[in-house]
C-alpha cells in the first residue's frame, strides 16, 4: 500500500471525535484510537513495511513500549528479522521484576517503537530507565506525532523522533 493511501486509511479507521483526556493531561476533541489500526492486519502490515525504513542502520534491537508499541515492534521484527524487547511502563513488582522482556539489551543499540506521540513524556521516562540498565538509545520511531512540541522534548532528552506521519499530514490525506 502506498504511503498516502495508508495515511488516509489510518485516519478513516482510527480518527474519532468527542472529549478525550490525553496522557499529557490535555483535553482533546479528537483522538486517534491506535488500537483500531494496530489490530487490523491490513493496516498493521503496511505500517510495519513503511516503518522498517525509519530504523537506523546501527540498530540491534527494537523496543516496543507498552502497550501500543508492542504490536508494532513485533510486526517490524517480522519484516526485518531484528529481535524486539517489550518495555513496561514500570518494572514488574513480582516474578522477574523486569522493566523489559525479551532479549538481553544491555550495551545494545536500540530503536524505540511507539504508536502515537503527543509530548513524548512516557518515552522519555522509559528511555531514561532503559539507559540506566545499559541500553544505547538515540532514536524513536512512531506512526503518528500529534504535537510538534514532541520533537523538541525528545531532542532535549537526546532522542531523534522519526514519525511515519504527523497529525497535520494525516488530516491533509483524509
Contact map, one row per residue, 1 for C-alpha under 8 A:
111011000000000000000000000000000000000000000100000000000000000000000000000000000000000000000000000000000000000000000000000000000000000000000000000000000000000000000000000000
111111000000000000000000000000000000000000000000000000000000000000000000000000000000000000000000000000000000000000000000000000000000000000000000000000000000000000000000000000
111111100000000000000000000000000000000000000000010000000000000000000000000000000000000000000000000000000000000000000000000000000000000000000000000000000000000000000000000000
011111110000000000000000000000000000000000000000000000000000000000000000000000000000000000000000000000000000000000000000000000000000000000000000000000000000000000000000000010
111111111000000000000000000000000000000000000000000000000000000000000000000000000000000000000000000000000000000000000000000000000000000000000000000000000000000000000000000010
111111111100000000000000000000000000000000100110000000000000000000000000000000000000000000000000000000000000000000000000000000000000000000000000000000000000000000000000000000
001111111110000000000000000000000000000000000000000000000000000000000000000000000000000000000000000000000000000000000000000000000000000000000000000000000000000000001000010011
000111111111000000000000000000000000000000000000000000000000000000000000000000000000000000000000000000000000000000000000000000000000000000000000000000000000000000000000010011
000011111111100000000000000000000000000000100000000000000000000000000000000000000000000000000000000000000000000000000000000000000000000000000000000000000000000000000000000000
000001111111111000000000000000000000100000100000000000000000000000000000000000000000000000000000000000000000000000000000000000000000000000000000000000000000000000000000000000
000000111111111000000000000000010000000000000000000000000000000000000000000000000000000000000000000000000000000000000000000000000000000000000000000000000000000000000000011001
000000011111111000000000000000000000000000000000000000000000000000000000000000000000000000000000000000000000000000000000000000000000000000000000000000000000000000000000000001
000000001111111000000000000000000001100000000000000000000000000000000000000000000000000000000000000000000000000000000000000000000000000000000000000000000000000000000000000000
000000000111111100000000000000111111100000000000000000000000000000000000000000000000000000000000000000000000000000000000000000000000000000000000000000000000000000000000000000
000000000111111110000000000001111000000000000000000000000000000000000000000000000000000000000000000000000000000000000000000000000000000000000000000000000000000000000000000000
000000000000011111000000000001111000000000000000000000000000000000000000000000000000000000000000000000000000000000000000000000000000000000000000000000000000000000000000000000
000000000000001111100000000011100000000000000000000000000000000000000000000000000000000000000000000000000000000000000000000000000000000000000000000000000000000000000000000000
000000000000000111110000000111100000000000000000000000000000000000000000000000000000000000000000000000000000000000000000000000000000000000000000000000000000000000000000000000
000000000000000011111000001111000000000000000000000000000000000000000000000000000000000000000000000000000000000000000000000000000000000000000000000000000000000000000000000000
000000000000000001111100001111100000000000000000000000000000000000000000000000000000000000000000000000000000000000000000000000000000000000000000000000000000000000000000000000
000000000000000000111110111100000000000000000000000000000000000000000000000000000000000000000000000000000000000000000000000000000000000000000000000000000000000000000000000000
000000000000000000011111111100000000000000000000000000000000000000000000000000000000000000000000000000000000000000000000000000000000000000000000000000000000000000000000000000
000000000000000000001111110000000000000000000000000000000000000000000000000000000000000000000000000000000000000000000000000000000000000000000000000000000000000000000000000000
000000000000000000000111110000000000000000000000000000000000000000000000000000000000000000000000000000000000000000000110100000000000000000000000000000000000000000000000000000
000000000000000000001111111000000000000000000000000000000000000000000000000000000000000000000000000000000000000000000000000000000000000000000000000000000000000000000000000000
000000000000000000001111111100000000000000000000000000000000000000000000000000000000000000000000000000000000000000000000000000000000000000000000000000000000000000000000000000
000000000000000000111100111110000000000000000000000000000000000000000000000000000000000000000000000000000000000000000000000000000000000000000000000000000000000000000000000000
000000000000000001111100011111100000000000000000000000000000000000000000000000000000000000000000000000000000000000000000000000000000000000000000000000000000000000000000000000
000000000000000011110000001111100000000000000000000000000000000000000000000000000000000000000000000000000000000000000000000000000000000000000000000000000000000000000000000000
000000000000001111110000000111110000000000000000000000000000000000000000000000000000000000000000000000000000000000000000000000000000000000000000000000000000000000000000000000
000000000000011111010000000111111000000000000000000000000000000000000000000000000000000000000000000000000000000000000000000000000000000000000000000000000000000000000000000000
000000000010011100000000000001111100000000000000000000000000000000000000000000000000000000000000000000000000000000010000000000000000000000000000000000000000000000000000000000
000000000000011100000000000000111111100000000000000000000000000000000000000000000000000000000000000000000000000000000000000000000000000000000000000000000000000000000000000000
000000000000010000000000000000011111110000000000000000000000000000010000000000000000000000000000000000000000000000110000000000000000000000000000000000000000000000000000000000
000000000000010000000000000000001111111000000000000000000000000000010000000000000000000000000000000000000000000000000000000000000000000000000000000000000000000000000000000000
000000000000110000000000000000001111111100000000000000000000000000000000000000000000000000000000000000000000000000000000000000000000000000000000000000000000000000000000000000
000000000100110000000000000000001111111100110000000000000000000000000000000000000000000000000000000000000000000000000000000000000000000000000000000000000000000000000000000000
000000000000000000000000000000000111111110110000000000000000000000010011000000000000000000000000000000000000000000000000000000000000000000000000000000000000000000000000000000
000000000000000000000000000000000011111110010000000000000000000000000000000000000000000000000000000000000000000000000000000000000000000000000000000000000000000000000000000000
000000000000000000000000000000000001111111110000000000000000000000000000000000000000000000000000000000000000000000000000000000000000000000000000000000000000000000000000000000
000000000000000000000000000000000000011111111000000000000000000000000000000000000000000000000000000000000000000000000000000000000000000000000000000000000000000000000000000000
000000000000000000000000000000000000000111111100000000000000000000000000000000000000000000000000000000000000000000000000000000000000000000000000000000000000000000000000000000
000001001100000000000000000000000000110111111110000000000000000000000000000000000000000000000000000000000000000000000000000000000000000000000000000000000000000000000000000000
000000000000000000000000000000000000111111111111000000000000000000000001001000000000000000000000000000000000000000000000000000000000000000000000000000000000000000000000000000
000000000000000000000000000000000000000011111111100000000000000000000000001000000000000000000000000000000000000000000000000000000000000000000000000000000000000000000000000000
100001000000000000000000000000000000000001111111110000000000000000000000000000000000000000000000000000000000000000000000000000000000000000000000000000000000000000000000000000
000001000000000000000000000000000000000000111111111000000000000000000000000000000000000000000000000000000000000000000000000000000000000000000010000000000000000000000000000000
000000000000000000000000000000000000000000011111111100000000000000000001001100100000000000000000000000000000000000000000000000000000000000000000000000000000000000000000000000
000000000000000000000000000000000000000000001111111110000000000000000000000100100000000000000000000000000000000000000000000000000000000000000000000000000000000000000000000000
001000000000000000000000000000000000000000000111111111000000000000000000000000000000000000000000000000000000000000000000000000000000000000000000000000000000000000010000000000
000000000000000000000000000000000000000000000011111111100000000000000000000100000000000000000000000000000000000000000000000000000000000000001110000000000000000000010000000000
000000000000000000000000000000000000000000000001111111100000000000000000000100110000000000000000000000000000000000000000000000000000000000000000000000000000000000000000000000
000000000000000000000000000000000000000000000000111111100000000000000000000000000000000000000000000000000000000000000000000000000000000000000000000000000000000000000000000000
000000000000000000000000000000000000000000000000011111110000000000000000000000000000000000000000000000000000000000000000000000000000000000001000000000000000000001010000000000
000000000000000000000000000000000000000000000000001111111010000000000000000000000000000000000000000000000000001000000000000000000000000000001000000000000000000000000000000000
000000000000000000000000000000000000000000000000000001111110000000000000000000000000000000000000000000000000001000000000000000000000000000100000000000000000000000000000000000
000000000000000000000000000000000000000000000000000000111110000000000000000000000000000000000000000000000000000000000000000000000000000000000000000000000000000000000000000000
000000000000000000000000000000000000000000000000000000011111000000000000000000000000000000000000000000000000100000000000000000000000000000000000000000000000000000000000000000
000000000000000000000000000000000000000000000000000000111111110000000000000000000000000000000000000000000001111000000000000000000000000000000000000000000000000000000000000000
000000000000000000000000000000000000000000000000000000000111110000000000000000000110000000000000000000000001111000000000000000000000000000000000000000000000000000000000000000
000000000000000000000000000000000000000000000000000000000011111000000000000000000111100000000000000000001001111000000000000000000000000000000000000000000000000000000000000000
000000000000000000000000000000000000000000000000000000000011111100000000100010000111100000000000000000000000011110000000000000000000000000000000000000000000000000000000000000
000000000000000000000000000000000000000000000000000000000000111110001100100000000001111000000000000000000000011110000000000000000000000000000000000000000000000000000000000000
000000000000000000000000000000000000000000000000000000000000011111111111110000000001111000000000000000000000000111000000000000000000000000000000000000000000000000000000000000
000000000000000000000000000000000000000000000000000000000000001111111100000000000000011110000000000000000000000111000000001001000000000000000000000000000000000000000000000000
000000000000000000000000000000000000000000000000000000000000000111111100000000000000011110000000000000000000000000000000000000000000000000000000000000000000000000000000000000
000000000000000000000000000000000000000000000000000000000000000111111110000000000000000100000000000000000000000000000000000000000000000000000000000000000000000000000000000000
000000000000000000000000000000000110010000000000000000000000000111111111000000000000000000000000000000000000000001100000000000000000000000000000000000000000000000000000000000
000000000000000000000000000000000000000000000000000000000000001111111111100000000000000000000000000000000000000011100000000000000000000000000000000000000000000000000000000000
000000000000000000000000000000000000000000000000000000000000001111111111110000000000010000000000000000000000000011000000000000000000000000000000000000000000000000000000000000
000000000000000000000000000000000000010000000000000000000000000100111111111000000000000000000000000000000000000000000000000000000000000000000000000000000000000000000000000000
000000000000000000000000000000000000010000010001000000000000000100011111111100000000000000000000000000000000000011100000000000000000000000000000000000000000000000000000000000
000000000000000000000000000000000000000000000000000000000000011100001111111110000001000000000000000000000000000010000000000000000000000000000000000000000000000000000000000000
000000000000000000000000000000000000000000000000000000000000000100000111111111000001000000000000000000000000000000000000000000000000000000000000000000000000000000000000000000
000000000000000000000000000000000000000000011001000000000000000000000011111111100000000000000000000000000000000000000000000000000000000000000000000000000000000000000000000000
000000000000000000000000000000000000000000000001101100000000000000000001111111110100000000000000000000000000000000000000000000000000000000000000000000000000000000000000000000
000000000000000000000000000000000000000000000000000000000000010000000000111111111111000000000000000000000000000000000000000000000000000000000000000000000000000000000000000000
000000000000000000000000000000000000000000000000000000000000000000000000011111111100000000000000000000000000000000000000000000000000000000000000000000000000000000000000000000
000000000000000000000000000000000000000000000001100100000000000000000000001111111000000000000000000000000000000000000000000000000000000000000000000000000000000000000000000000
000000000000000000000000000000000000000000000000000100000000000000000000000111111100000000000000000000000000000000000000000000000000000000000000000000000000000000000000000000
000000000000000000000000000000000000000000000000000000000000000000000000000011111110000000000000000000000000000000000000000000000000000000000000000000000000000000000000000000
000000000000000000000000000000000000000000000000000000000001110000000000000111011111000000000000000000000000000000000000000000000000000000000000000000000000000000000000000000
000000000000000000000000000000000000000000000000000000000001110000000000000010001111100000000000000000100000000000000000000000000000000000000000000000000000000000000000000000
000000000000000000000000000000000000000000000000000000000000111100000000110010000111110000000000000001100000000000000000000000000000000000000000000000000000000000000000000000
000000000000000000000000000000000000000000000000000000000000111100000000000000000011111000000000000111101000000000000000000000000000000000000000000000000000000000000000000000
000000000000000000000000000000000000000000000000000000000000001111000100000000000001111100000000000111000000000000000000000000000000000000000000000000000000000000000000000000
000000000000000000000000000000000000000000000000000000000000001111000000000000000000111110000000001110000000000000000000000001000000000000000000000000000000000000000000000000
000000000000000000000000000000000000000000000000000000000000000011100000000000000000011111110000001100000000000000000000000000000000000000000000000000000000000000000000000000
000000000000000000000000000000000000000000000000000000000000000011000000000000000000001111100000001000000000000000000000010001000000000000000000000000000000000000000000000000
000000000000000000000000000000000000000000000000000000000000000000000000000000000000000111110000001000000000000000000000000000000000000000000000000000000000000000000000000000
000000000000000000000000000000000000000000000000000000000000000000000000000000000000000111111000111100000000000000000000000000000000000000000000000000000000000000000000000000
000000000000000000000000000000000000000000000000000000000000000000000000000000000000000101111111111000000000000000000000000000000000000000000000000000000000000000000000000000
000000000000000000000000000000000000000000000000000000000000000000000000000000000000000000111110100000000000000000000000000000000000000000000000000000000000000000000000000000
000000000000000000000000000000000000000000000000000000000000000000000000000000000000000000011111100000000000000000000000000000000000000000000000000000000000000000000000000000
000000000000000000000000000000000000000000000000000000000000000000000000000000000000000000011111100000000000000000000000000000000000000000000000000000000000000000000000000000
000000000000000000000000000000000000000000000000000000000000000000000000000000000000000000010111110000000000000000000000000000000000000000000000000000000000000000000000000000
000000000000000000000000000000000000000000000000000000000000000000000000000000000000000000111111111000000000000000000000000000000000000000000000000000000000000000000000000000
000000000000000000000000000000000000000000000000000000000000000000000000000000000000000000110001111110000000000000000000000000000000000000000000000000000000000000000000000000
000000000000000000000000000000000000000000000000000000000000000000000000000000000000001111110000111110000000000000000000000000000100000000000000000000000000000000000000000000
000000000000000000000000000000000000000000000000000000000000000000000000000000000000111100100000011111000000000000000000000000000000000000000000000000000000000000000000000000
000000000000000000000000000000000000000000000000000000000000000000000000000000000000111000000000011111100000000000000000000000000000000000000000000000000000000000000000000000
000000000000000000000000000000000000000000000000000000000000000000000000000000000001110000000000000111110000000000000000000000000000000000000000000000000000000000000000000000
000000000000000000000000000000000000000000000000000000000000000000000000000000000011100000000000000011111000000000000000000000000000000000000000000000000000000000000000000000
000000000000000000000000000000000000000000000000000000000000000000000000000000000000000000000000000001111100000000000000000000000000000000000000000000000000000000000000000000
000000000000000000000000000000000000000000000000000000000000100000000000000000000000100000000000000000111111010000000000000000000000011000000000000000000000000000000000000000
000000000000000000000000000000000000000000000000000000000000000000000000000000000000000000000000000000011111000000000000000000000000111100000000000000000000000000000000000000
000000000000000000000000000000000000000000000000000000000000000000000000000000000000000000000000000000001111100000000000000000000000011100000000000000000000000000000000000000
000000000000000000000000000000000000000000000000000000000011100000000000000000000000000000000000000000001111110000000000000000000000011100000000000000000000000000000000000000
000000000000000000000000000000000000000000000000000000000111100000000000000000000000000000000000000000000011111000000000000000000000001110000000000000000000000000000000000000
000000000000000000000000000000000000000000000000000000000011111000000000000000000000000000000000000000001001111100000000000000000000001111100000000000000000000000000000000000
000000000000000000000000000000000000000000000000000000110011111000000000000000000000000000000000000000000000111110000000000000000000000011111000000000000000000000000000000000
000000000000000000000000000000000000000000000000000000000000011110000000000000000000000000000000000000000000011111000000000000000000000010111000000000000000000000000000000000
000000000000000000000000000000000000000000000000000000000000011110001101100000000000000000000000000000000000001111100000000000000000000000011100000000000000000000000000000000
000000000000000000000000000000000000000000000000000000000000000110011101000000000000000000000000000000000000000111111000000000000000000000011110000000000000000000000000000000
000000000000000000000000000000000100000000000000000000000000000000011001000000000000000000000000000000000000000011111000000000000000000000000111000000000000000000000000000000
000000000000000000000000000000010100000000000000000000000000000000000000000000000000000000000000000000000000000001111100000000000000000000000111110000000000000000000000000000
000000000000000000000000000000000000000000000000000000000000000000000000000000000000000000000000000000000000000001111111000000000000000000000101111001000000000000000000000000
000000000000000000000001000000000000000000000000000000000000000000000000000000000000000000000000000000000000000000011111000000000000000000000000111011000000000000000000000000
000000000000000000000001000000000000000000000000000000000000000000000000000000000000000000000000000000000000000000001111100000000000000000000000001011001000000000000000000000
000000000000000000000000000000000000000000000000000000000000000000000000000000000000000000000000000000000000000000001111111100000000000000000000000001001100000000000000000000
000000000000000000000001000000000000000000000000000000000000000000000000000000000000000000000000000000000000000000000011111110000000000000000000000000000000000000000000000000
000000000000000000000000000000000000000000000000000000000000000000000000000000000000000010000000000000000000000000000001111111000000000000000000000000000000000000000000000000
000000000000000000000000000000000000000000000000000000000000000010000000000000000000000000000000000000000000000000000001111111100000000000000000000000000000000000000000000000
000000000000000000000000000000000000000000000000000000000000000000000000000000000000000000000000000000000000000000000001111111110000000000000000000000000100100000000000000000
000000000000000000000000000000000000000000000000000000000000000000000000000000000000000000000000000000000000000000000000111111111000000000000000000000000000000000000000000000
000000000000000000000000000000000000000000000000000000000000000010000000000000000000001010000000000000000000000000000000011111111100000000000000000000000000000000000000000000
000000000000000000000000000000000000000000000000000000000000000000000000000000000000000000000000000000000000000000000000001111111110000010000000000000000000000000000000000000
000000000000000000000000000000000000000000000000000000000000000000000000000000000000000000000000000000000000000000000000000111111111000000000000000000000000000000000000000000
000000000000000000000000000000000000000000000000000000000000000000000000000000000000000000000000000000000000000000000000000011111111100000000000000000000000000000000000000000
000000000000000000000000000000000000000000000000000000000000000000000000000000000000000000000000001000000000000000000000000001111111111000000000000000000000000000000000000000
000000000000000000000000000000000000000000000000000000000000000000000000000000000000000000000000000000000000000000000000000000111111111110000000000000000000000000000000000000
000000000000000000000000000000000000000000000000000000000000000000000000000000000000000000000000000000000000000000000000000000011111111000000000000000000000000000000000000000
000000000000000000000000000000000000000000000000000000000000000000000000000000000000000000000000000000000100000000000000000000001111111000000000000000000000000000000000000000
000000000000000000000000000000000000000000000000000000000000000000000000000000000000000000000000000000001111000000000000000000000111111100000000000000000000000000000000000000
000000000000000000000000000000000000000000000000000000000000000000000000000000000000000000000000000000001111110000000000000000000111111110000000000000000000000000000000000000
000000000000000000000000000000000000000000000000000000000000000000000000000000000000000000000000000000000111110000000000000000000010011111000000000000000000000000000000000000
000000000000000000000000000000000000000000000000000000000000000000000000000000000000000000000000000000000000111100000000000000100010001111100000000000000000001000000000000000
000000000000000000000000000000000000000000000000000000000000000000000000000000000000000000000000000000000000011000000000000000000000000111110000000000000000011100000000000000
000000000000000000000000000000000000000000000000000000010000000000000000000000000000000000000000000000000000011100000000000000000000000011111000000000000000001111000000000000
000000000000000000000000000000000000000000000000000000000000000000000000000000000000000000000000000000000000001111000000000000000000000001111100000000000000001111000000000000
000000000000000000000000000000000000000000000000001001100000000000000000000000000000000000000000000000000000001111000000000000000000000000111110000000000000000011110000000000
000000000000000000000000000000000000000000000000001000000000000000000000000000000000000000000000000000000000000011111000000000000000000000011111100000000000000011110000000000
000000000000000000000000000000000000000000000010001000000000000000000000000000000000000000000000000000000000000001110000000000000000000000001111100000000000000000111000000000
000000000000000000000000000000000000000000000000000000000000000000000000000000000000000000000000000000000000000000111000000000000000000000000111110000000000000000111110000000
000000000000000000000000000000000000000000000000000000000000000000000000000000000000000000000000000000000000000000011100000000000000000000000111111101000000000000101110000000
000000000000000000000000000000000000000000000000000000000000000000000000000000000000000000000000000000000000000000011100000000000000000000000001111100000000000000000110000000
000000000000000000000000000000000000000000000000000000000000000000000000000000000000000000000000000000000000000000001110000000000000000000000000111111000000000000000110000000
000000000000000000000000000000000000000000000000000000000000000000000000000000000000000000000000000000000000000000000000000000000000000000000000111111110000000000000000000000
000000000000000000000000000000000000000000000000000000000000000000000000000000000000000000000000000000000000000000000110000000000000000000000000001111111000000000000000000000
000000000000000000000000000000000000000000000000000000000000000000000000000000000000000000000000000000000000000000001111000000000000000000000000101111111100000000000000000000
000000000000000000000000000000000000000000000000000000000000000000000000000000000000000000000000000000000000000000000000000000000000000000000000000111111110000110000000000000
000000000000000000000000000000000000000000000000000000000000000000000000000000000000000000000000000000000000000000000000000000000000000000000000000111111111000000000000000000
000000000000000000000000000000000000000000000000000000000000000000000000000000000000000000000000000000000000000000000011000000000000000000000000000011111111100000000000000000
000000000000000000000000000000000000000000000000000000000000000000000000000000000000000000000000000000000000000000000001000100000000000000000000000001111111111110000000000000
000000000000000000000000000000000000000000000000000000000000000000000000000000000000000000000000000000000000000000000000000000000000000000000000000000111111111110000000000000
000000000000000000000000000000000000000000000000000000000000000000000000000000000000000000000000000000000000000000000000000000000000000000000000000000011111111000000000000000
000000000000000000000000000000000000000000000000000000000000000000000000000000000000000000000000000000000000000000000000000100000000000000000000000000001111111000000000000000
000000000000000000000000000000000000000000000000000000000000000000000000000000000000000000000000000000000000000000000000000000000000000001000000000000000111111100000000000000
000000000000000000000000000000000000000000000000000000000000000000000000000000000000000000000000000000000000000000000000000000000000000011110000000000000111111110000000000000
000000000000000000000000000000000000000000000000000000000000000000000000000000000000000000000000000000000000000000000000000000000000000001110000000000100110011111000000000000
000000000000000000000000000000000000000000000000000000000000000000000000000000000000000000000000000000000000000000000000000000000000000000111100000000100110001111100000000000
000000000000000000000000000000000000000000000000000001000000000000000000000000000000000000000000000000000000000000000000000000000000000000111100000000000000000111110000000000
000000000000000000000000000000000000000000000000000000000000000000000000000000000000000000000000000000000000000000000000000000000000000000001111100000000000000011111100000000
000000000000000000000000000000000000000000000000011001000000000000000000000000000000000000000000000000000000000000000000000000000000000000001111000000000000000001111100000000
000000100000000000000000000000000000000000000000000000000000000000000000000000000000000000000000000000000000000000000000000000000000000000000011100000000000000000111110110000
000000000000000000000000000000000000000000000000000000000000000000000000000000000000000000000000000000000000000000000000000000000000000000000001111000000000000000111111110000
000000000000000000000000000000000000000000000000000000000000000000000000000000000000000000000000000000000000000000000000000000000000000000000001111000000000000000001111111000
000000000000000000000000000000000000000000000000000000000000000000000000000000000000000000000000000000000000000000000000000000000000000000000000000000000000000000000111111100
000000000000000000000000000000000000000000000000000000000000000000000000000000000000000000000000000000000000000000000000000000000000000000000000000000000000000000001111111110
000000110010000000000000000000000000000000000000000000000000000000000000000000000000000000000000000000000000000000000000000000000000000000000000000000000000000000001111111111
000000000010000000000000000000000000000000000000000000000000000000000000000000000000000000000000000000000000000000000000000000000000000000000000000000000000000000000011111111
000000000000000000000000000000000000000000000000000000000000000000000000000000000000000000000000000000000000000000000000000000000000000000000000000000000000000000000001111111
000110110000000000000000000000000000000000000000000000000000000000000000000000000000000000000000000000000000000000000000000000000000000000000000000000000000000000000000111111
000000110011000000000000000000000000000000000000000000000000000000000000000000000000000000000000000000000000000000000000000000000000000000000000000000000000000000000000011111
